[in-house]
Amino acid sequence: MSEIKMSFWNYVYTGTIDNREAVNDWLELGMTHPMSFFYSEKRGHSKEVLLEMLDLCREKGMKVIVDDERTDFRTLKKYGYDAYREGVKNAVNDFGKHPAVYGFHVGDEPDEASGTWDAAILAYKTCNELAPDLKHHINLLPFWGEDDESFYKSLKVHTADEYGAKVKDFILQCGAKIISYDYYGQCCYFDAEKYKDICFTNLRIFEKAVRGTGAELFNCPLCVGHWSLRVPNEDDIRWQIYTSIASGVVGLS
């Protein structure tokens, strides 16, 4: 079995905490493909600080998923294609040629209700075109079950098979190289068996969707309890990791 890529969601702005301290923490935690600090030109973040972080990751043998506002599909939706394309060009020039970079993060959970599904496809295609040697990352919504009306409205699908076909079409249209999703119902306080079943449904949906495409499948196990979700214990974490790997997942966030 090849090495499982270990990543995480990074919600910290560039320059907020010390790079060396952070990278040492990531190394101790076993991270191989960390997500970078969030970088935003518009917020005045320092390019040099993020480049320093990339240098440190290279020293430790890590490959980084760069979270740059310019490559996010919501930037395309907000400012239009021409501005988005120019921003991606600049992001690639700033960071994309660094040897520690694995790819750019293209965004989280597009849907059709907000008009971001097609924007995400176009954004990913653009990142592929302008940085074809990198593996860009995007996180899709999970399937929430056939009785979830909000899911129908957001993605216009009613069954697991319909959603699987939609994910497959997304991959084929944009040439996605990393498809990620997060589903946490396996740690729900209520209806535990129902939501655990949906956990396996999602593993089946996404494994089948990536099959034959060459895309890497990432899954996000729950590590922090919140809302209707309990705090996972060590057994829960092991269960999530090994069911994911057994289902074809090659990256965990």
Phi and psi in degrees as GROMACS dihedral restraints (atoms count N, CA, C in turn):
[ dihedral_restraints ]
;  ai    aj    ak    al  type     phi  dphi    fc
    3     4     5     6     1   -72.0    20    10
    4     5     6     7     1   162.2    20    10
    6     7     8     9     1   -60.4    20    10
    7     8     9    10     1   135.1    20    10
    9    10    11    12     1   -80.3    20    10
   10    11    12    13     1   129.8    20    10
   12    13    14    15     1   -77.8    20    10
   13    14    15    16     1   129.8    20    10
   15    16    17    18     1  -111.2    20    10
   16    17    18    19     1   122.8    20    10
   18    19    20    21     1  -135.2    20    10
   19    20    21    22     1  -169.3    20    10
   21    22    23    24     1  -165.6    20    10
   22    23    24    25     1   162.3    20    10
   24    25    26    27     1   -81.9    20    10
   25    26    27    28     1   130.5    20    10
   27    28    29    30     1  -114.4    20    10
   28    29    30    31     1   113.9    20    10
   30    31    32    33     1  -103.4    20    10
   31    32    33    34     1    11.5    20    10
   33    34    35    36     1   -95.1    20    10
   34    35    36    37     1   135.2    20    10
   36    37    38    39     1   -72.3    20    10
   37    38    39    40     1   146.8    20    10
   39    40    41    42     1   -55.8    20    10
   40    41    42    43     1   132.1    20    10
   42    43    44    45     1    90.1    20    10
   43    44    45    46     1    -1.1    20    10
   45    46    47    48     1   -77.5    20    10
   46    47    48    49     1   -41.0    20    10
   48    49    50    51     1  -128.4    20    10
   49    50    51    52     1   165.4    20    10
   51    52    53    54     1   -67.2    20    10
   52    53    54    55     1   129.9    20    10
   54    55    56    57     1   -60.4    20    10
   55    56    57    58     1   -48.4    20    10
   57    58    59    60     1   -64.4    20    10
   58    59    60    61     1   -42.7    20    10
   60    61    62    63     1   -61.2    20    10
   61    62    63    64     1   -43.3    20    10
   63    64    65    66     1   -64.7    20    10
   64    65    66    67     1   -48.6    20    10
   66    67    68    69     1   -63.6    20    10
   67    68    69    70     1   -37.6    20    10
   69    70    71    72     1   -63.6    20    10
   70    71    72    73     1   -38.5    20    10
   72    73    74    75     1   -62.7    20    10
   73    74    75    76     1   -44.0    20    10
   75    76    77    78     1   -61.8    20    10
   76    77    78    79     1   -40.6    20    10
   78    79    80    81     1   -63.4    20    10
   79    80    81    82     1   -45.2    20    10
   81    82    83    84     1   -61.8    20    10
   82    83    84    85     1   -33.7    20    10
   84    85    86    87     1   -80.4    20    10
   85    86    87    88     1    -4.1    20    10
   87    88    89    90     1    84.9    20    10
   88    89    90    91     1    19.2    20    10
   90    91    92    93     1   -74.4    20    10
   91    92    93    94     1   133.9    20    10
   93    94    95    96     1  -110.3    20    10
   94    95    96    97     1   -27.0    20    10
   96    97    98    99     1  -135.4    20    10
   97    98    99   100     1    64.0    20    10
   99   100   101   102     1   -64.3    20    10
  100   101   102   103     1   152.3    20    10
  102   103   104   105     1   -85.5    20    10
  103   104   105   106     1   136.6    20    10
  105   106   107   108     1   -69.5    20    10
  106   107   108   109     1   168.1    20    10
  108   109   110   111     1   -58.7    20    10
  109   110   111   112     1   152.1    20    10
  111   112   113   114     1   -69.3    20    10
  112   113   114   115     1   128.8    20    10
  114   115   116   117     1  -114.5    20    10
  115   116   117   118     1   129.1    20    10
  117   118   119   120     1  -138.1    20    10
  118   119   120   121     1   117.0    20    10
  120   121   122   123     1   -60.9    20    10
  121   122   123   124     1   -40.0    20    10
  123   124   125   126     1   -64.9    20    10
  124   125   126   127     1   -27.3    20    10
  126   127   128   129     1   -89.5    20    10
  127   128   129   130     1     0.9    20    10
  129   130   131   132     1    78.9    20    10
  130   131   132   133     1    23.9    20    10
  132   133   134   135     1   -67.6    20    10
  133   134   135   136     1   150.7    20    10
  135   136   137   138     1   -86.3    20    10
  136   137   138   139     1   122.0    20    10
  138   139   140   141     1   -62.3    20    10
  139   140   141   142     1   -38.9    20    10
  141   142   143   144     1   -63.7    20    10
  142   143   144   145     1   -36.2    20    10
  144   145   146   147     1   -66.1    20    10
  145   146   147   148     1   -42.2    20    10
  147   148   149   150     1   -68.4    20    10
  148   149   150   151     1   -37.3    20    10
  150   151   152   153     1   -64.0    20    10
  151   152   153   154     1   -36.5    20    10
  153   154   155   156     1   -62.2    20    10
  154   155   156   157     1   -42.2    20    10
  156   157   158   159     1   -60.4    20    10
  157   158   159   160     1   -41.8    20    10
  159   160   161   162     1   -64.1    20    10
  160   161   162   163     1   -40.3    20    10
  162   163   164   165     1   -59.4    20    10
  163   164   165   166     1   -43.6    20    10
  165   166   167   168     1   -66.9    20    10
  166   167   168   169     1   -38.6    20    10
  168   169   170   171     1   -65.2    20    10
  169   170   171   172     1   -37.6    20    10
  171   172   173   174     1   -62.6    20    10
  172   173   174   175     1   -42.3    20    10
  174   175   176   177     1   -58.1    20    10
  175   176   177   178     1   -34.7    20    10
  177   178   179   180     1   -92.0    20    10
  178   179   180   181     1     1.8    20    10
  180   181   182   183     1    79.4    20    10
  181   182   183   184     1    21.3    20    10
  183   184   185   186     1   -96.8    20    10
  184   185   186   187     1   148.2    20    10
  186   187   188   189     1  -109.4    20    10
  187   188   189   190     1   136.6    20    10
  189   190   191   192     1  -112.5    20    10
  190   191   192   193     1   136.8    20    10
  192   193   194   195     1   -92.4    20    10
  193   194   195   196     1   112.3    20    10
  195   196   197   198     1   -84.7    20    10
  196   197   198   199     1   123.9    20    10
  198   199   200   201     1   -97.7    20    10
  199   200   201   202     1    87.1    20    10
  201   202   203   204     1  -110.0    20    10
  202   203   204   205     1   126.0    20    10
  204   205   206   207     1   -54.1    20    10
  205   206   207   208     1   -30.1    20    10
  207   208   209   210     1   -68.1    20    10
  208   209   210   211     1   -22.1    20    10
  210   211   212   213     1   -99.1    20    10
  211   212   213   214     1    -1.5    20    10
  213   214   215   216     1   -75.8    20    10
  214   215   216   217     1   137.2    20    10
  216   217   218   219     1   -62.5    20    10
  217   218   219   220     1   -23.5    20    10
  219   220   221   222     1   -70.4    20    10
  220   221   222   223     1   -25.8    20    10
  222   223   224   225     1   -66.7    20    10
  223   224   225   226     1   -40.9    20    10
  225   226   227   228     1   -61.7    20    10
  226   227   228   229     1   -45.7    20    10
  228   229   230   231     1   -61.5    20    10
  229   230   231   232     1   -37.2    20    10
  231   232   233   234     1   -80.5    20    10
  232   233   234   235     1   -40.1    20    10
  234   235   236   237     1  -112.2    20    10
  235   236   237   238     1    -6.3    20    10
  237   238   239   240     1    93.0    20    10
  238   239   240   241     1   165.1    20    10
  240   241   242   243     1   -68.2    20    10
  241   242   243   244     1   -43.5    20    10
  243   244   245   246     1   -60.9    20    10
  244   245   246   247     1   -45.1    20    10
  246   247   248   249     1   -66.1    20    10
  247   248   249   250     1   -38.5    20    10
  249   250   251   252     1   -63.2    20    10
  250   251   252   253     1   -48.0    20    10
  252   253   254   255     1   -59.6    20    10
  253   254   255   256     1   -42.0    20    10
  255   256   257   258     1   -63.2    20    10
  256   257   258   259     1   -40.2    20    10
  258   259   260   261     1   -64.3    20    10
  259   260   261   262     1   -40.5    20    10
  261   262   263   264     1   -64.1    20    10
  262   263   264   265     1   -42.3    20    10
  264   265   266   267     1   -54.4    20    10
  265   266   267   268     1   -46.5    20    10
  267   268   269   270     1   -66.9    20    10
  268   269   270   271     1   -38.7    20    10
  270   271   272   273     1   -63.0    20    10
  271   272   273   274     1   -42.0    20    10
  273   274   275   276     1   -64.1    20    10
  274   275   276   277     1   -42.5    20    10
  276   277   278   279     1   -64.5    20    10
  277   278   279   280     1   -37.4    20    10
  279   280   281   282     1   -73.8    20    10
  280   281   282   283     1   -43.7    20    10
  282   283   284   285     1  -128.4    20    10
  283   284   285   286     1   -25.2    20    10
  285   286   287   288     1   -67.1    20    10
  286   287   288   289     1   -19.8    20    10
  288   289   290   291     1   -95.2    20    10
  289   290   291   292     1     0.5    20    10
  291   292   293   294     1   -71.2    20    10
  292   293   294   295     1   134.8    20    10
  294   295   296   297     1   -64.8    20    10
  295   296   297   298     1   -15.8    20    10
  297   298   299   300     1   -85.0    20    10
  298   299   300   301     1    -7.5    20    10
  300   301   302   303     1   -84.3    20    10
  301   302   303   304     1   126.7    20    10
  303   304   305   306     1   -89.2    20    10
  304   305   306   307     1   -38.6    20    10
  306   307   308   309     1   175.8    20    10
  307   308   309   310     1  -179.9    20    10
  309   310   311   312     1  -103.2    20    10
  310   311   312   313     1   149.8    20    10
  312   313   314   315     1   -82.3    20    10
  313   314   315   316     1   124.8    20    10
  315   316   317   318     1   -97.5    20    10
  316   317   318   319     1    -8.0    20    10
  318   319   320   321     1   136.0    20    10
  319   320   321   322     1   176.4    20    10
  321   322   323   324     1  -127.5    20    10
  322   323   324   325     1   124.5    20    10
  324   325   326   327     1    55.9    20    10
  325   326   327   328     1    63.2    20    10
  327   328   329   330     1   -69.5    20    10
  328   329   330   331     1   153.4    20    10
  330   331   332   333     1  -148.6    20    10
  331   332   333   334     1   173.8    20    10
  333   334   335   336     1   -89.9    20    10
  334   335   336   337     1   -24.7    20    10
  336   337   338   339     1   -61.5    20    10
  337   338   339   340     1   -35.9    20    10
  339   340   341   342     1   -94.3    20    10
  340   341   342   343     1     0.1    20    10
  342   343   344   345     1    73.8    20    10
  343   344   345   346     1    21.6    20    10
  345   346   347   348     1  -101.3    20    10
  346   347   348   349     1    -9.1    20    10
  348   349   350   351     1   -62.3    20    10
  349   350   351   352     1   -52.2    20    10
  351   352   353   354     1   -67.0    20    10
  352   353   354   355     1   -34.3    20    10
  354   355   356   357     1   -63.2    20    10
  355   356   357   358     1   -37.9    20    10
  357   358   359   360     1   -67.0    20    10
  358   359   360   361     1   -39.1    20    10
  360   361   362   363     1   -61.9    20    10
  361   362   363   364     1   -47.2    20    10
  363   364   365   366     1   -65.7    20    10
  364   365   366   367     1   -39.6    20    10
  366   367   368   369     1   -62.9    20    10
  367   368   369   370     1   -45.0    20    10
  369   370   371   372     1   -65.5    20    10
  370   371   372   373     1   -41.7    20    10
  372   373   374   375     1   -58.7    20    10
  373   374   375   376     1   -39.5    20    10
  375   376   377   378     1   -66.8    20    10
  376   377   378   379     1   -43.4    20    10
  378   379   380   381     1   -63.0    20    10
  379   380   381   382     1   -39.9    20    10
  381   382   383   384     1   -62.5    20    10
  382   383   384   385     1   -40.7    20    10
  384   385   386   387     1   -66.7    20    10
  385   386   387   388     1   -42.6    20    10
  387   388   389   390     1   -88.5    20    10
  388   389   390   391     1   -17.9    20    10
  390   391   392   393     1  -140.8    20    10
  391   392   393   394     1    69.6    20    10
  393   394   395   396     1   -69.2    20    10
  394   395   396   397     1   -19.4    20    10
  396   397   398   399     1   -87.2    20    10
  397   398   399   400     1    -5.4    20    10
  399   400   401   402     1   -99.4    20    10
  400   401   402   403     1   160.7    20    10
  402   403   404   405     1  -109.7    20    10
  403   404   405   406     1   101.8    20    10
  405   406   407   408     1   -83.0    20    10
  406   407   408   409     1   151.6    20    10
  408   409   410   411     1  -114.1    20    10
  409   410   411   412     1   134.2    20    10
  411   412   413   414     1  -140.5    20    10
  412   413   414   415     1   143.0    20    10
  414   415   416   417     1  -110.9    20    10
  415   416   417   418     1   124.3    20    10
  417   418   419   420     1  -102.4    20    10
  418   419   420   421     1   159.9    20    10
  420   421   422   423     1   -64.4    20    10
  421   422   423   424     1   148.2    20    10
  423   424   425   426     1   -83.1    20    10
  424   425   426   427     1   168.7    20    10
  426   427   428   429     1   -83.1    20    10
  427   428   429   430     1   131.6    20    10
  429   430   431   432     1  -107.6    20    10
  430   431   432   433     1     8.3    20    10
  432   433   434   435     1   108.0    20    10
  433   434   435   436     1   157.0    20    10
  435   436   437   438     1   -77.5    20    10
  436   437   438   439     1    -6.1    20    10
  438   439   440   441     1  -105.2    20    10
  439   440   441   442     1    12.8    20    10
  441   442   443   444     1   -96.6    20    10
  442   443   444   445     1    99.6    20    10
  444   445   446   447     1   -64.7    20    10
  445   446   447   448     1   -34.5    20    10
  447   448   449   450     1   -64.2    20    10
  448   449   450   451     1   -33.5    20    10
  450   451   452   453     1   -66.2    20    10
  451   452   453   454     1   -41.4    20    10
  453   454   455   456     1   -56.8    20    10
  454   455   456   457     1   -45.7    20    10
  456   457   458   459     1   -67.4    20    10
  457   458   459   460     1   -37.1    20    10
  459   460   461   462     1   -75.9    20    10
  460   461   462   463     1   -32.0    20    10
  462   463   464   465     1  -128.4    20    10
  463   464   465   466     1    -0.7    20    10
  465   466   467   468     1    58.5    20    10
  466   467   468   469     1    40.1    20    10
  468   469   470   471     1  -133.5    20    10
  469   470   471   472     1   153.3    20    10
  471   472   473   474     1  -119.1    20    10
  472   473   474   475     1   -18.8    20    10
  474   475   476   477     1  -128.7    20    10
  475   476   477   478     1   164.2    20    10
  477   478   479   480     1   -61.0    20    10
  478   479   480   481     1   -41.7    20    10
  480   481   482   483     1   -65.8    20    10
  481   482   483   484     1   -37.8    20    10
  483   484   485   486     1   -64.1    20    10
  484   485   486   487     1   -40.9    20    10
  486   487   488   489     1   -69.4    20    10
  487   488   489   490     1   -38.7    20    10
  489   490   491   492     1   -58.7    20    10
  490   491   492   493     1   -40.7    20    10
  492   493   494   495     1   -65.4    20    10
  493   494   495   496     1   -34.7    20    10
  495   496   497   498     1   -68.7    20    10
  496   497   498   499     1   -41.4    20    10
  498   499   500   501     1   -63.7    20    10
  499   500   501   502     1   -43.8    20    10
  501   502   503   504     1   -59.6    20    10
  502   503   504   505     1   -44.5    20    10
  504   505   506   507     1   -62.1    20    10
  505   506   507   508     1   -39.8    20    10
  507   508   509   510     1   -57.6    20    10
  508   509   510   511     1   -48.8    20    10
  510   511   512   513     1   -61.2    20    10
  511   512   513   514     1   -45.5    20    10
  513   514   515   516     1   -69.6    20    10
  514   515   516   517     1   -35.7    20    10
  516   517   518   519     1   -68.0    20    10
  517   518   519   520     1   -40.9    20    10
  519   520   521   522     1  -105.1    20    10
  520   521   522   523     1    -7.7    20    10
  522   523   524   525     1    70.5    20    10
  523   524   525   526     1    36.6    20    10
  525   526   527   528     1   -59.3    20    10
  526   527   528   529     1   136.7    20    10
  528   529   530   531     1  -104.0    20    10
  529   530   531   532     1   -22.3    20    10
  531   532   533   534     1  -133.3    20    10
  532   533   534   535     1   123.2    20    10
  534   535   536   537     1  -115.9    20    10
  535   536   537   538     1   125.0    20    10
  537   538   539   540     1  -120.6    20    10
  538   539   540   541     1   155.3    20    10
  540   541   542   543     1  -151.4    20    10
  541   542   543   544     1   159.8    20    10
  543   544   545   546     1  -129.9    20    10
  544   545   546   547     1   129.0    20    10
  546   547   548   549     1  -139.0    20    10
  547   548   549   550     1   129.6    20    10
  549   550   551   552     1  -122.3    20    10
  550   551   552   553     1     8.1    20    10
  552   553   554   555     1   -61.8    20    10
  553   554   555   556     1   -18.5    20    10
  555   556   557   558     1   -62.7    20    10
  556   557   558   559     1   -14.9    20    10
  558   559   560   561     1  -115.0    20    10
  559   560   561   562     1    26.7    20    10
  561   562   563   564     1   -71.3    20    10
  562   563   564   565     1   144.4    20    10
  564   565   566   567     1   -67.3    20    10
  565   566   567   568     1   -31.1    20    10
  567   568   569   570     1  -123.5    20    10
  568   569   570   571     1   159.2    20    10
  570   571   572   573     1    46.9    20    10
  571   572   573   574     1    47.0    20    10
  573   574   575   576     1   -59.9    20    10
  574   575   576   577     1   -42.5    20    10
  576   577   578   579     1   -67.9    20    10
  577   578   579   580     1   -38.9    20    10
  579   580   581   582     1   -58.9    20    10
  580   581   582   583     1   -49.0    20    10
  582   583   584   585     1   -76.3    20    10
  583   584   585   586     1   -25.8    20    10
  585   586   587   588     1   -67.5    20    10
  586   587   588   589     1   -38.0    20    10
  588   589   590   591     1   -60.5    20    10
  589   590   591   592     1   -41.0    20    10
  591   592   593   594     1   -67.1    20    10
  592   593   594   595     1   -30.3    20    10
  594   595   596   597     1   -58.0    20    10
  595   596   597   598     1   -47.1    20    10
  597   598   599   600     1   -67.9    20    10
  598   599   600   601     1   -33.6    20    10
  600   601   602   603     1   -60.5    20    10
  601   602   603   604     1   -42.8    20    10
  603   604   605   606     1   -64.9    20    10
  604   605   606   607     1   -41.5    20    10
  606   607   608   609     1   -59.0    20    10
  607   608   609   610     1   -41.3    20    10
  609   610   611   612     1   -66.9    20    10
  610   611   612   613     1   -45.5    20    10
  612   613   614   615     1   -55.2    20    10
  613   614   615   616     1   -52.0    20    10
  615   616   617   618     1   -76.1    20    10
  616   617   618   619     1   -35.6    20    10
  618   619   620   621     1   -63.2    20    10
  619   620   621   622     1   -43.6    20    10
  621   622   623   624     1   -65.7    20    10
  622   623   624   625     1   -37.0    20    10
  624   625   626   627     1   -66.7    20    10
  625   626   627   628     1   -39.4    20    10
  627   628   629   630     1   -82.3    20    10
  628   629   630   631     1   -17.4    20    10
  630   631   632   633     1   -56.2    20    10
  631   632   633   634     1   126.8    20    10
  633   634   635   636     1    81.3    20    10
  634   635   636   637     1    -2.0    20    10
  636   637   638   639     1   -95.4    20    10
  637   638   639   640     1   -19.4    20    10
  639   640   641   642     1    85.3    20    10
  640   641   642   643     1    -3.8    20    10
  642   643   644   645     1   -72.7    20    10
  643   644   645   646     1   145.0    20    10
  645   646   647   648     1   -87.2    20    10
  646   647   648   649     1   134.0    20    10
  648   649   650   651     1   -98.5    20    10
  649   650   651   652     1   120.8    20    10
  651   652   653   654     1  -109.2    20    10
  652   653   654   655     1   142.6    20    10
  654   655   656   657     1  -127.1    20    10
  655   656   657   658     1   151.7    20    10
  657   658   659   660     1  -114.4    20    10
  658   659   660   661     1    95.4    20    10
  660   661   662   663     1   -65.8    20    10
  661   662   663   664     1   151.7    20    10
  663   664   665   666     1   -74.1    20    10
  664   665   666   667     1   130.5    20    10
  666   667   668   669     1  -124.0    20    10
  667   668   669   670     1   -11.1    20    10
  669   670   671   672     1  -131.7    20    10
  670   671   672   673     1   120.3    20    10
  672   673   674   675     1   -67.2    20    10
  673   674   675   676     1   142.7    20    10
  675   676   677   678     1  -165.5    20    10
  676   677   678   679     1   156.2    20    10
  678   679   680   681     1    50.9    20    10
  679   680   681   682     1  -118.4    20    10
  681   682   683   684     1   -89.2    20    10
  682   683   684   685     1     9.9    20    10
  684   685   686   687     1  -110.5    20    10
  685   686   687   688     1   128.6    20    10
  687   688   689   690     1   -77.1    20    10
  688   689   690   691     1   162.2    20    10
  690   691   692   693     1   -69.6    20    10
  691   692   693   694     1   122.9    20    10
  693   694   695   696     1   -72.1    20    10
  694   695   696   697     1   140.1    20    10
  696   697   698   699     1   -91.9    20    10
  697   698   699   700     1  -178.1    20    10
  699   700   701   702     1   -61.8    20    10
  700   701   702   703     1   -37.4    20    10
  702   703   704   705     1   -63.6    20    10
  703   704   705   706     1   -41.0    20    10
  705   706   707   708     1   -60.8    20    10
  706   707   708   709     1   -42.8    20    10
  708   709   710   711     1   -66.6    20    10
  709   710   711   712     1   -44.2    20    10
  711   712   713   714     1   -60.8    20    10
  712   713   714   715     1   -44.1    20    10
  714   715   716   717     1   -58.1    20    10
  715   716   717   718     1   -45.8    20    10
  717   718   719   720     1   -63.6    20    10
  718   719   720   721     1   -42.6    20    10
  720   721   722   723     1   -64.3    20    10
  721   722   723   724     1   -48.7    20    10
  723   724   725   726     1   -77.0    20    10
  724   725   726   727     1   -31.6    20    10
  726   727   728   729     1   -67.5    20    10
  727   728   729   730     1   -34.1    20    10
  729   730   731   732     1   -65.7    20    10
  730   731   732   733     1   -50.2    20    10
  732   733   734   735     1   -62.0    20    10
  733   734   735   736     1   -41.1    20    10
  735   736   737   738     1   -65.1    20    10
  736   737   738   739     1   -18.9    20    10
  738   739   740   741     1  -100.8    20    10
  739   740   741   742     1    12.0    20    10
  741   742   743   744     1    96.9    20    10
  742   743   744   745     1     4.4    20    10
  744   745   746   747     1   -71.4    20    10
  745   746   747   748     1   135.4    20    10
  747   748   749   750     1  -115.2    20    10
  748   749   750   751     1    -4.2    20    10
  750   751   752   753     1  -142.1    20    10
  751   752   753   754     1   138.6    20    10
  753   754   755   756     1  -123.3    20    10
  754   755   756   757     1   132.4    20    10
